[in-house]
């Protein structure tokens, strides 16, 4: 018997050491099977023909007999394996141990299966025991941006900016809830009826949100914002068409010359990706501190301190808010402060940091235009209980934020940087803004993709010219602005 074989019953310490794996899903048969299933194929993705109409029943090509066999083998595995010992193995060794035991069980029970069916069965059972069950094939794909599970029977994904329905399903809402629990417990959080909303992350940094019954009426709702395995750089955004080469050069200079930057955009517009790209121009010798609700930034510098908020415990105490993190990081000798998303009164502390020697700090927030972004910052400070005159708050904004970068997701699903806007100053009670570059839409091509180009606005010298000059980047900036004038 191998390392993971059970010497005692499945209860007691083994069950306490690790959450019991879920039995594999067993959906209703799609009809008589006409032959063996395809070998280890990724789930077939089928877009819903009418997203607003009746739900489309996902098609599962595997036979009912396959699921019966899987249930039999799975139950025999649980009776055989010692979960407490299995938990001590690394992931690859544990997977090999499970595969060895399953092969033995298949032989002992005289299960007749093709090689392709056996490989599929081994993969499915390993995913149920060690991973996230039915979600594993989706998490393995790098072309998926979002995974949206709306109860046990419904799963959507976003690919290339478009939402499609998949054939992925869970056995029931209990299995889905256990997968959610497994995800959030890895970062020390919980989700249950007393705490039905939870933000968490996967080990690769992908962002996770769970909302459970009774708030989610049709069963647990799980949303995963996946990140690419390879860290994106600004040149990748140029290759994707999100920004022109000369526009990317302007952003590089903004990052290098320590401008305070606010990245604005709607949900799914690429704010976090753009923030990751801009932080790539931070000098490796600088001390950078990040503050996030769920740690998802992928900074590439060696000297980075990552801070993450903490929700209250079951007694309602112990909460650490974003404002607590921002205030504390000022005592940690930061050279740059990066706030993953500005949502509330921490906006005041971030502006204070930007205005007191922490040049080059950055943050993101949800807004549809640069002016709206600054209005939201003002509103956040006001709602935080700061009894300051509106003009004083606007003076703080003008003295702290140098550049607002607006990102958007267009109707064809593409993500573009719509404008790079300077905060010029205050005229009366009005904040004066000036666009350095804008994306001009010119229609659609034959494939339905939005056509357009990034152009300079002909302002001559932007306000951050002196900063660029201080870092010996004024010639690069002048060349980039000239190229933008030509629409390059």
N, C-alpha and C positions, 0 to 999 in steps of 0.2 A: 504494500500500500504506500502511496506517495505522501508527501508532506501535508497536503490538504485533506487527507482522508480522515473521516470522523472516527474517533475512538469511543465517544459517548453519544448520547442522543443529541438532537438538534437544539434542544432547549437550553436553559441556564445561561452559563457564561458565553457560549457561542452566540446565542441570539442577542445578548446584551452588548457584545463587542462590536457588532456591525448590524445595521438595519437589515431585516430579512429581505432577500431579493424577491422581486415580484414574479409571479407566475407569468408565463408568456401570454400575450394577447391571443385571443381565439375568436376572430370575427366570424360573422355568418358567412356561409359559403356563397361564392359568386356564381356557382353553377357546377355542373360535373366537370371534373378535370379531364382534359384531353391528352395529358401526358405529363412527364416530369417538368418541374419549373425550371426557369433559366438559372444558370449557375451564378450565384452570388452577385446578381445584377443590382445596381442601385435602384431604389424605388422609382417606378415610372411616374412622372409628373404630369398631371392632367389639369389644365386650366379650366375653371368653371366657365361655361359658355355664356351664362347670364349671371353676373356677380350679384345683381339685385333680385334675382328670382329665387326659385326653390333650390335648396342645397343639392349639390350633385353627389350621388353616392360614389365614394371612391371604389375603384375596381381592384380587387386583389387576385392575382393570377395563381396563388398557391391553393392547393386543394384542402378540403376539410380533413382528409386523412393525414396530411402533413401536420396540421395543428393538433390532431389527436396524438400523433406520434411525439410531437414536441412536448405536449403536456405530460405524457407518460415518462419520457426521458428526463424532463425537468424535475418532476416529483422524485424520481429515483435518485437524481443528483443531489437534491436537498437532503435526502435520507442518508446519503453516503458521505458528503463533504463536511469538513470541520471548518466552519466559517471563521472561528477565532484564529486558527492557524493560517487560513487563507489570507486573512487581513494583514498578516505579517510579511507577505510576499510582495515584491514589486509587481506592477501591473502586467508586465510581459510574462513573468514566471507564473502568476496566478492564472492568466489566460491559458498558458500551456498545461497547467495542472488540470484545469476544468476540461480542456479538450481531451486530455488523456482519459479522464474518468468517463466522459461522455462516450468516447469510442468503446471503452470497455462495456458500458451499459448497453450500447447498441448491439455488441457482439453477444452479450449474455442473454438479452431478450430476443435474439434472432430477428431483429428489425431489418426488413428488406428495404434498402434505399440505394439510389444511384449515388455516384461520387458527388455530383453537383448538389443533390438534396442533402447529403451528409455535411458538406462544407457550409451550406446555408444554415442548416440546423446548428452546427457548432458556433457559427458567428452569432446567430440570434440568441442562443443561450448565454454565451459569454457577455453579450451586450446587456442582457437582463440582469445578470449577476453582478457584473463589475461596472457597467456604464449607466447610460440613461435610456436603456431599453429601445423603444421604437425611434427615438430621436437620433441615435448614433449615426445612421447613414446620412442624415441631413447635416449633422455637425461635422462630418468628415469632408463635406464638399466645400470648396473655397469660393465657389461662385454665388453662394447664397448670402444675402445681406441681412435678412430678417427671417425668423421662424416664429409663427404665431399659432398657438394651440388654443382653440376655443372649446374646451371640453374634450372628452375622451375621443369623440368621433370626428372631430374637425381640425385639420391642420393646414395652414397656408404658409407659403414662403414668398419672399421677394427675390427675384432674379432679374438683373439688368433693369431695375427700376419698375418692374411689373410684378403684380401679385398673382400667384397661381395656387390652385388647390392641389394637395398631394393625396396619395392613398394611405398616408401614415395614420394609424389609429392606435389607441390604447385599449386594453381589455375593458376597463371601466374607469370611472372617476377616481376610484381608490388607488389604482395603479398610477394614474397621472399625478395625484396628490403626493404619493410616495416619491415619485421622481422629483417633484418640486422640492420636497423636504430634503432629499439627498443633495440637490444643488445648493440650496441656501445654507444647509448645515456645514458645508465646506468652508464658508466664510463666517461661521459663528453666528448665524442668524436663524430665525425660525418663522414659520408661517402656519397658522392654525386659526380656529374660529375667534380666538381672543386677539390675534394679531394677523388679520387676513390680508394685509398688503405688505409686500416685502421687495426691496431692491437688493440685488446680489450680483455676483459675477461668476463666470466659469474660470477655471484655472488658466485659460489662455487669455483672459481679460475681457471676453465677450460679456456684454451687459445683459442682465436678467431682471425681469419684473414678473412677480407672481401676485395675482389677486384671487383669493380663495372664497368659497361659499362662507357665509351667506351673502357676501357682497356680489360675487359672481354667480348669477342665478342658474346658469346652465352648466355649472361645473367649473373646476379650477381653470383659470386663464393664464397661460404661460407665454411670455414674449421674450425672445432672445435676439439682441442686436449683435450679430456676429462680426468679428474683425478678421481681416485677412491674416493668414499666417505670416506672410512677408510684410514687413513694415513699409508703408508707402512713403515715398519722398515727393518733393514738389515736382520733380521731373515726371513722376507717374501721373500727376494731375494734368500736366501738359500733354502727355500721351493720351489721356482720356478725353482731352478737349475741354476740361473744366476751366482752364486759364491758358492764355497765349504765352509763348516763350518770353516776350518782353514783359508781360504782366507778371509772370513768375519771377523775373529778375527784380521787379519793383518790390515784390513780397520778400524776396531774399534780402534785399537791402534794408527793408523795414525790420526784419528779424535781426539782422546783424548790427544795426545801429541803435538797438535797445529802445525802440518806440514802444509805448504802452498800447496794446492792441486789444480791441473788443471784437470778437467774431459773432456776428448775428445771423440768424436764419431760422427757418421753420423746422419742424420735425423731419428727420431723415434727409436734411439738405447737405449733410457732410461737414457739419461744424467741428465735430471731434476729429475727423480725419484731417481737416485743414489745420486745426490746432497742433496735431501731431507733426504735420509737415513743417509748420513754422518753427516749432521748437527744435527742429533739426539744425537750425542756424545759430543756436545758442553755443557760446564758446565752451569747449569741454572743461575748462578750468573753473567755470562758474558753479556756485551752489544753488541748486534749483529745488524748490519745495512745491509739491503739488497737493491740492486739497480737493477731494472729490466725495460725492455721495457713495459711488461704487467705483473703486479704482479701475480705470479702463485706459488711461493714457499710456502710450508706449514711447516714453522719452528715450532718446538714444545717447544721452550724456552719462558719464560715469558717476558724477556727484549729484545724485537725485535722492530726495527724501519724499516718500509717498505717504500721505495722510488720508484717512478715510473716516467718514462720520460713523456714528454708532447709534442705532435706535434704542429706545428705552427697554429695559428688561420687563419681565412679566409683572413686577410690582410697580412699573411706571417710572423707575428711576434709572440713573446711569446714562442718560442720553448725552451724546456729544454732537452738537450741531455744526453746520458749516461755519457759522460765525465763530464758534469756539476754536475751530481749527485755524481760521484766518488770523484771529487775534493771537493765538499761541505761536504761529509760525513767525510772527514778527520778532519773537524773542529767540529765534533759532538762527540768527545771522543769515537770512536769505539774501541772495543777490537778485533772484527773480522769483516771483510767486505766480503759480499757474493755478487758476480755479477752474475745475472741470466745467461747472455750470453755475452761473450766478442766478439765484432764484429768490433771494429774500434780503434781510437786513445786512447780510455779509457784504453786500454791495458797498455799504458805507466804509467798512474796514478795508476792502480792496482799494477803494479810491484813496483812502488815507495812506495805504502802503505805496501806491503808485506815485503819490505826491510827496513822499518823504524819503526819497533816495533809492527806491526799488524799481528803477527804470527797467523796461523790457518785460514787465509783468503782462500776463495775458489771461483772458477768460472768455467764456462763451455765454450766450443767453438766447432765448427765443424771441425773435421779433422779425417783422417783415420788411423793415427798411432801417437805414442808419439813424434817421431821426426818431423813429419809433423805438429803436434800441436805447437811445439816450433818455427818452421819455420813460421807458420802463425802469431804467436805473434810478431815475428821480422818484418814481412811484415806489420802488422797493425801499428806498431810504425813508420815505415818508411813512410807509406802512410799518416800518420797523420801530416807530415810536420816537424818532428823532424830531424834536420841535425846532426845526430850522426854517428860516424863510426860504421860499422857492428860489430867489436869486442867489442866495448863499450856496444852495445845493448845486445850482447850475454853474456857479463859479468853481466849485470843487470838481465838477465833471470836466469843465473846460481845462482846468489846470492839471488834470490827471490823465485823461484819455487822449492819445495822439491820433489814432487811426481806428476806424470801424471798417471791418471787412464783411460784406454782405454775401451770404451763400444762399442758393435757392435750388430746389428741385423742379425742373420744368415739366410740362405736360407730357413729354415723351419719355419721362423717367430719368433723363440725364441730369447731372448735377453741375451747376455752373457757379463761378464767382461773379456775381452780378455787378459789383462795384467795390472800389477801394476809396474810402472817403476820409478826408481830414477833418478834425475838429479845429476850427480856426480861432474862435474866440466868442465873446459875448457882446452883443449889440443891444443895449437896453436889457430886456428880459429874454431875448431870443438867442439861442445858440446858433452860430454861423457854421455851416458845413460846406465843404468844397470837395467835389469828386476829382480824384486823380485819374481814374480810369473807369469805364463802364462797359458792360456787355450790351451790344446793340443787336436785337433780333431782326432777321431779314426774311423770315418766312420758314417754310418747311421744304425739305427735299422729297424726292420720290419715295423714300422709305419711311416718311412720316417723322423724320428727325428734325429738330429745330436747327435752322441755320442762323449764323450770326458771327460776330467777331468782337474782340475786345479792342476798344479805342481809347486813346488818351483824350483828355478834355482841353488840352492846350493851355494849361494854367501857367506854363513856364516853370518857375521854381516852387515846389510844394513847401509847406511849412517845415517839414522835417529835413529840408536841404542842409541846414546847419549841422544837424546831427550826422547826416551822411558825410559832410565835409570833415567833421571831427574824426570820423573813422576812415578817412581817405577813400570814400565811396562815391564822391560827387560826380566823377567822370562816368562811372558805371550807371549812376542814376540818370545822368543827362542822356546817355546813349539809349537807355531803356525807354525814357520818355519820348525821345525822337522816334524810336521804332514803333511805339504805341500810336504816335500821330499818323504813321503810315499804315496802321491797322495790322501790325505784325505781332 
